[in-house]
Amino acid sequence: MALNLRNNVKPISYVKTNAAEMMNYVNEHRNPIIITQNGEARAVLMDINTYQDNEDALALLCLLRMAEKDIENGDVKDSEAVFKELREKFKKNG
């Protein structure tokens, strides 16, 4: 996603009068629009697919960080032991 800040930064007054156009833009181009108020960046308008992709990526990064902490703390198991436990569990549960 190439973000051209000159085209993708709009004041809140522009949002108020061009909301439908802005929503079409973010959905067609998948580029977010930064909304300013009193000259400061205050919000971002983005399409739902990009938002979901970002949320999914963040969730994956959180899982990876949790795994890294487990490794640092030595809270790990050998893969053979894990698969053995799973096989036994599935045998019991049918």
PAKOL-224467 format. One line per field, with one value per atom (N, C-alpha, C): x negated, y, z negated; residue in three letters; residue number from 1. Coordinates in steps of 0.001 Angstrom, whole numbers, plus 524288, in hexadecimal, padded with zeros to 5 digits. Example, Ala and Ser with C-alpha at 12.3 -4.5 7.8 and 13.67 -1.06 7.14 Angstrom:
BEGIN
u 7CC7A; 7CFF4; 7CC70; 7CDCE; 7CA9A; 7CD9C
v 7E9C6; 7EE6C; 7F31C; 7F736; 7FBDC; 8001E
w 7E188; 7E188; 7E188; 7E458; 7E41C; 7E142
residuo ala; ala; ala; ser; ser; ser
num 1; 1; 1; 2; 2; 2
This chain:
BEGIN
u 7FCB0; 80000; 7FC85; 7FC7F; 7F980; 7FCDC; 7FB0C; 7FE07; 7FBC8; 7FECF; 7FD3A; 7FFB6; 7FCA5; 7FECB; 8015E; 7FF85; 801EE; 80786; 80891; 80DD5; 81130; 80ECC; 81194; 8121A; 81134; 8120F; 8163F; 81A74; 81EDA; 820A7; 8224B; 82461; 829EC; 82B85; 830AC; 834FB; 8342A; 8381F; 83901; 834D4; 83555; 83869; 8376C; 83A2E; 8400B; 84177; 846FF; 849ED; 84753; 84A03; 8490D; 8454C; 843DE; 84373; 8467C; 845FC; 846BE; 84AC4; 84BCD; 8474C; 8454B; 840E7; 83C10; 83B2F; 836A7; 83729; 83BD6; 83C9E; 83BCC; 83D9D; 83CA4; 836CC; 833FE; 82E5D; 82B89; 82C8D; 829B0; 82B17; 82FE2; 83167; 82F20; 82EC1; 82C98; 826A4; 8240E; 81E55; 81BBC; 81EBD; 81CB7; 8184E; 818A0; 8150D; 8181B; 81611; 818DC; 8187E; 81C11; 81BF8; 81B38; 81779; 81676; 819CA; 81CC5; 82049; 81DE3; 81D8F; 81B42; 81F74; 81E24; 8217B; 81DDB; 81ED7; 81B6E; 815BF; 814F8; 80FB9; 80CDD; 80F54; 80CD9; 80F9B; 80C93; 80EDB; 811F8; 816F7; 81A5B; 81CEC; 81D82; 8202E; 81E83; 81FE3; 81EB5; 823A9; 824C3; 82925; 826CB; 82864; 8265A; 82AAF; 829E4; 82DC5; 82DB2; 83201; 832AC; 82EEC; 82DAB; 82A13; 8248C; 822CA; 81DA7; 81D9F; 821D2; 82232; 821E8; 824DF; 824D3; 81F75; 81CEF; 8179B; 813E4; 81452; 810F7; 81202; 816F5; 81854; 81648; 816D2; 814D5; 80EE9; 80C2F; 8067C; 804DF; 8079B; 80667; 80744; 80B85; 80C97; 8083F; 80679; 80239; 7FD36; 7FC0A; 7F75B; 7F7B0; 7FC5C; 7FD11; 7FC11; 7FDFF; 7FD0B; 7F73C; 7F49E; 7EF03; 7EC09; 7ED97; 7EAFC; 7EBD8; 7F08E; 7F1A1; 7EE2B; 7ED90; 7EA41; 7E490; 7E2CC; 7DD6C; 7DC8D; 7E06C; 7DFF4; 7DFB3; 7E2E7; 7E2B9; 7DD55; 7DB17; 7D5DE; 7D1D6; 7D225; 7CE75; 7CED1; 7D398; 7D46F; 7D38F; 7D242; 7D15B; 7D651; 7DAB2; 7DFC5; 7E0FB; 7DE13; 7DE9D; 7DEE4; 7E0F5; 7E12E; 7DF08; 7DCD5; 7DAF6; 7DFAE; 7DF39; 7E3A0; 7E584; 7E1F8; 7E391; 7E70C; 7E5B9; 7E8E4; 7EE48; 7EE78; 7F37C; 7F6F8; 7F4D9; 7F801; 7F9B3; 7F65F; 7F7C8; 7FC70; 7FC3C; 80090; 80598; 80520; 809CD; 80C22; 808BF; 80AB8; 80D99; 80B52; 80DD9; 8130A; 8132B; 817F9; 81C40; 81AE5; 81ECB; 82096; 81D35; 81EC2; 822D1; 82212; 825B7; 82B02; 82AE2; 82FBF; 8325E; 83012; 8326D; 831E0
v 7FB6D; 80000; 804CE; 807BD; 80C8B; 8110E; 813B3; 817F0; 81D1C; 82010; 8253F; 82920; 82B0E; 82E67; 83355; 8355E; 83A1D; 83929; 8347E; 83340; 830C4; 82EF6; 82BDE; 82E76; 83375; 8366A; 83A78; 83A35; 83DBC; 8400B; 84509; 84761; 8456D; 845D9; 84401; 846C5; 84B9F; 84E74; 84BD6; 849BC; 846EE; 841E7; 83F47; 83A6A; 83B69; 83FA0; 840DD; 84191; 84398; 844A7; 84085; 83CFB; 8392A; 8339B; 83255; 82D40; 828AF; 828E5; 8248E; 823E8; 82835; 8280E; 825B4; 82724; 82529; 81F49; 81D90; 817FB; 814F7; 8170A; 81483; 81434; 81868; 81891; 81453; 81400; 81033; 80AA1; 809BE; 8047B; 80302; 806AA; 8058F; 80515; 8087C; 808B5; 805D1; 8048F; 80216; 8053C; 80A5B; 80DF8; 810EE; 8113C; 81421; 81A01; 81CD1; 82287; 82452; 827B7; 829F1; 82EDE; 82F2F; 83395; 83723; 83C2A; 83FEF; 84366; 84551; 8491C; 84D24; 8520A; 85650; 85555; 85326; 8524F; 84D8E; 84A82; 845DA; 840F0; 83CDF; 837D8; 835D6; 83464; 832BE; 82D6F; 82BC8; 826D6; 824CF; 81FCD; 81D5B; 81AB9; 81B87; 818E8; 814D1; 80FDA; 80BB9; 807E2; 804F8; 80115; 7FC83; 7F9C5; 7F597; 7F10C; 7EFDD; 7EB87; 7ECB8; 7F17B; 7F30B; 7F2F0; 7F4D5; 7F4C2; 7EF2B; 7EBA3; 7E628; 7E3BC; 7E4D8; 7E2E5; 7E4CA; 7E9B9; 7EBEB; 7E94E; 7E86C; 7E5D7; 7E037; 7DD82; 7D820; 7D7FD; 7DB9F; 7DBD9; 7DD10; 7E092; 7E1E4; 7DD34; 7DA5E; 7D5B4; 7D1AD; 7D0F7; 7CD3E; 7CEFE; 7D40C; 7D606; 7D53A; 7D5DE; 7D4EC; 7CF2F; 7CBA4; 7C610; 7C4CC; 7C71F; 7C639; 7C83B; 7CCBC; 7CEE8; 7CB64; 7C94F; 7C5AE; 7C0DE; 7BEE2; 7BA4F; 7BB90; 7C03B; 7C1CC; 7C204; 7C3FF; 7C439; 7BEBC; 7BB31; 7B5C3; 7B36A; 7B46D; 7B262; 7B4B7; 7B9DA; 7BC72; 7BA2F; 7B8BE; 7B6A9; 7B0C5; 7AE5F; 7A8B9; 7A58B; 7A801; 7A551; 7A301; 79EF4; 79C7C; 79693; 79402; 78E4A; 78C66; 787D1; 7854E; 78401; 784C8; 783DB; 77E36; 77A87; 7750A; 77426; 7769C; 77614; 7787B; 77CE8; 77F84; 77C1B; 779FF; 776BD; 771B0; 76F97; 76AE2; 76C11; 7707C; 77217; 772D7; 7753F; 77618; 770FA; 76D69; 76849; 7657B; 765A2; 76319; 765B7; 76ABC; 76D9C; 76C2A; 76BFA; 76AB4; 76503; 76182; 75C14; 75BAC; 75E8C; 75E8D; 760D3; 76501; 767B9; 76581; 761A1; 75ECA; 76159
w 80000; 80000; 80000; 80439; 8048B; 802AD; 7FEA7; 7FC56; 7FE21; 8010A; 802BB; 7FEFC; 7FB57; 7F748; 7F96A; 7FDAC; 7FFD9; 80197; 80396; 8055E; 80122; 7FCFD; 7F91F; 7F3C7; 7F379; 7EEA7; 7EFC9; 7ECC5; 7EDAC; 7E882; 7E884; 7E3C3; 7E2AB; 7DDCB; 7DC39; 7DF4A; 7E0C6; 7E3D1; 7E918; 7EB6A; 7F060; 7EF99; 7EB3B; 7EA0E; 7E9B9; 7E724; 7E660; 7EB86; 7EF6C; 7F469; 7F892; 7F7AB; 7FBAC; 7F991; 7F5A8; 7F312; 7F6E0; 7FA1C; 7FDBA; 80194; 8039C; 80741; 804A5; 7FFC7; 7FCF5; 7FBF4; 7FAA6; 7F9D3; 7FEDD; 80332; 80842; 8095B; 8083B; 80933; 80615; 800F7; 7FDCB; 7FF52; 800FF; 8029C; 807E8; 80B74; 810A2; 8108E; 80DAC; 80DB9; 80935; 80537; 80077; 7FE06; 7FE9A; 7FC02; 7F7DF; 7F32D; 7EF1F; 7EFFC; 7EDA5; 7EDB6; 7E816; 7E752; 7E233; 7E1BA; 7DD8F; 7DCBC; 7D89B; 7D9E5; 7D64E; 7D3E1; 7CF3F; 7CC9E; 7CA3C; 7CB82; 7C9B6; 7CB34; 7CFDC; 7D1E2; 7CFD1; 7CC63; 7CA32; 7CC11; 7CD22; 7CE8C; 7C9E6; 7CAD1; 7C682; 7C759; 7CC4A; 7CD54; 7D2A7; 7D3A0; 7D89C; 7DA9A; 7DF96; 7E22A; 7E5C8; 7E506; 7E862; 7E9B5; 7EDE7; 7EF7A; 7EBAA; 7EB66; 7E796; 7E880; 7ED67; 7EE7B; 7EC8E; 7ED58; 7EB61; 7E571; 7E312; 7DD62; 7DB57; 7DDC6; 7DC16; 7DCCE; 7E145; 7E22E; 7DDF1; 7DC79; 7D861; 7D31E; 7D1E2; 7CCFA; 7CCDD; 7D145; 7D19A; 7D0F4; 7D36F; 7D303; 7CD6A; 7CADA; 7C573; 7C1DC; 7C2B7; 7BF8C; 7C03C; 7C50C; 7C611; 7C360; 7C392; 7C0ED; 7BB0B; 7B8DC; 7B33D; 7B1E8; 7B52D; 7B447; 7B4A3; 7B879; 7B90A; 7B449; 7B250; 7ADB2; 7A8F5; 7A862; 7A41C; 7A491; 7A956; 7AA2F; 7A8EA; 7AA62; 7A926; 7A340; 7A064; 79AB0; 79863; 79A70; 798A2; 79987; 79E14; 79F49; 79B98; 79AB1; 7971C; 7919C; 78FFC; 78AB9; 78A66; 78ECA; 78ED5; 78E84; 78F7E; 78F45; 794A2; 79608; 79B2B; 79A8F; 79E85; 79E9D; 7A3D0; 7A3BB; 7A870; 7ABE5; 7B0ED; 7B47E; 7B444; 7B3A4; 7B34A; 7AE83; 7AA29; 7A568; 7A62B; 7A8C3; 7A9BC; 7AD2B; 7B158; 7B4D9; 7B22A; 7AED2; 7ABDE; 7A848; 7A58B; 7A222; 7A543; 7A9CA; 7AD16; 7AEF1; 7B0A7; 7B26B; 7ADFB; 7A961; 7A4E2; 7A38A; 7A3D7; 7A2BA; 7A69E; 7AB9C; 7AFA0; 7AF39; 7AD92; 7ACCA; 7A882; 7A44C; 79FE7; 7A167; 7A48C; 7A5F8; 7AAD5; 7AD19; 7B16B; 7B675
residuo met; met; met; ala; ala; ala; leu; leu; leu; asn; asn; asn; leu; leu; leu; arg; arg; arg; asn; asn; asn; asn; asn; asn; val; val; val; lys; lys; lys; pro; pro; pro; ile; ile; ile; ser; ser; ser; tyr; tyr; tyr; val; val; val; lys; lys; lys; thr; thr; thr; asn; asn; asn; ala; ala; ala; ala; ala; ala; glu; glu; glu; met; met; met; met; met; met; asn; asn; asn; tyr; tyr; tyr; val; val; val; asn; asn; asn; glu; glu; glu; his; his; his; arg; arg; arg; asn; asn; asn; pro; pro; pro; ile; ile; ile; ile; ile; ile; ile; ile; ile; thr; thr; thr; gln; gln; gln; asn; asn; asn; gly; gly; gly; glu; glu; glu; ala; ala; ala; arg; arg; arg; ala; ala; ala; val; val; val; leu; leu; leu; met; met; met; asp; asp; asp; ile; ile; ile; asn; asn; asn; thr; thr; thr; tyr; tyr; tyr; gln; gln; gln; asp; asp; asp; asn; asn; asn; glu; glu; glu; asp; asp; asp; ala; ala; ala; leu; leu; leu; ala; ala; ala; leu; leu; leu; leu; leu; leu; cys; cys; cys; leu; leu; leu; leu; leu; leu; arg; arg; arg; met; met; met; ala; ala; ala; glu; glu; glu; lys; lys; lys; asp; asp; asp; ile; ile; ile; glu; glu; glu; asn; asn; asn; gly; gly; gly; asp; asp; asp; val; val; val; lys; lys; lys; asp; asp; asp; ser; ser; ser; glu; glu; glu; ala; ala; ala; val; val; val; phe; phe; phe; lys; lys; lys; glu; glu; glu; leu; leu; leu; arg; arg; arg; glu; glu; glu; lys; lys; lys; phe; phe; phe; lys; lys; lys; lys; lys; lys; asn; asn; asn; gly; gly; gly
num 1; 1; 1; 2; 2; 2; 3; 3; 3; 4; 4; 4; 5; 5; 5; 6; 6; 6; 7; 7; 7; 8; 8; 8; 9; 9; 9; 10; 10; 10; 11; 11; 11; 12; 12; 12; 13; 13; 13; 14; 14; 14; 15; 15; 15; 16; 16; 16; 17; 17; 17; 18; 18; 18; 19; 19; 19; 20; 20; 20; 21; 21; 21; 22; 22; 22; 23; 23; 23; 24; 24; 24; 25; 25; 25; 26; 26; 26; 27; 27; 27; 28; 28; 28; 29; 29; 29; 30; 30; 30; 31; 31; 31; 32; 32; 32; 33; 33; 33; 34; 34; 34; 35; 35; 35; 36; 36; 36; 37; 37; 37; 38; 38; 38; 39; 39; 39; 40; 40; 40; 41; 41; 41; 42; 42; 42; 43; 43; 43; 44; 44; 44; 45; 45; 45; 46; 46; 46; 47; 47; 47; 48; 48; 48; 49; 49; 49; 50; 50; 50; 51; 51; 51; 52; 52; 52; 53; 53; 53; 54; 54; 54; 55; 55; 55; 56; 56; 56; 57; 57; 57; 58; 58; 58; 59; 59; 59; 60; 60; 60; 61; 61; 61; 62; 62; 62; 63; 63; 63; 64; 64; 64; 65; 65; 65; 66; 66; 66; 67; 67; 67; 68; 68; 68; 69; 69; 69; 70; 70; 70; 71; 71; 71; 72; 72; 72; 73; 73; 73; 74; 74; 74; 75; 75; 75; 76; 76; 76; 77; 77; 77; 78; 78; 78; 79; 79; 79; 80; 80; 80; 81; 81; 81; 82; 82; 82; 83; 83; 83; 84; 84; 84; 85; 85; 85; 86; 86; 86; 87; 87; 87; 88; 88; 88; 89; 89; 89; 90; 90; 90; 91; 91; 91; 92; 92; 92; 93; 93; 93; 94; 94; 94
